Amino acid sequence: PLTRSQFALGFMDPPLPPVSTISVPTVSTTLDWTVNQTALNQHRADIEQFVDAERNISLVRSEVRVGQVMHFDYSEQKYVFPISASLYSLIPEVSPFQNKHYNTCAVVGSGGILSNSYCGNEIDRADFVFRCNFAPIDKYKSHVGSKTNFTTFNPSVLEKYFSNLQTIYDRARFLNELRRLRGAVLWIPAFSFHGSNMVTRTLTDFFLEHERQFNPKLNLAWPGNVMKYFSDFWKTKGLSPKRLSTGMIVYTLATMFCEEVRLYGFWPYSVAPDHTPLSYHYYDKKGTTFTMKWKQAHQLPEEFNLLQHLHKQGVLKLTVAPCS
Ligand code: CTP
């Protein structure tokens, strides 16, 4: 069977260099960090040249119509997805981030560096917590926190972790997970790859079937074909992977709505700064070998170098050590 990313990609890429050849950067794990307001304002202004965060975060109903044929950011033009009446009814009327502004935000990546980090309390103290790809938190609360105000949800998660909702057990489990996210924004990049077409249909049906059970309701966000705006911005900083990682996109969005952004779980290396071995995800089963072989389209170490540079500039705060 295809892995989650292969499924999402819809194609195979050439192999990455072996993980052992990717060198681990030297990082300062001390806590002395202060925001540099001038650099941060400049960074936001630079992003704004390319990304209209409030608009790009989701399509709104006035921008689309039932039957409108959507294409995909990363698939050939021949692949399409017409907007159904069901999907249309789930698209928000106004941007879920209209006029939103937060003081402190945590952006939680899924790196194994979070294991045994005891960063949970610190993460939960942020005014707004962004997470990636519906990452599990229940068993890891002390290290990753439990507050979730926003999570990305690549439709392929449904295939990989919930067997496409084919059994009553998968449906119950998924419903349970969604209940936990009431009031949060669920950001669903349905128009990135054509490979997620069928799953998007399953997902929209499920949302509609259970809509009334969510109070407060789930805030669904369906980004249109916006990935190029993010790519174009990061290209100006010397980063041009085939695809930016979800974490990088979420960080970019967070910068536009938050006064101060703190990043956790961003560390694409097989050992910690103190050389302790790590898994790729904090939630990987014990013994899972660290591999980035399905990440051919990303340039995670290059992304990390940029994030580290922004940390040093006082634009964001990167945490790669246990929290005290
Ligand atoms: N991440 C990281 N270091 C790791 C694992 C993840 O920096 N060891 C960051 C990446 O920015 C990644 C994000 O955390 O996008 C969320 O992790 P994951 O769900 O694993 O994302 P990917 O599988 O890389 O998938 P994609 O970015 O394609 O959605």
Residues whose N, C-alpha, C, O or C-beta is under 5 A from the ligand:
A	BS01	CTP	G109 S110 G111 G112 C132 N133 L244 S245 T246 G247 M248 G265 F266 W267 P268 Y269 Y280
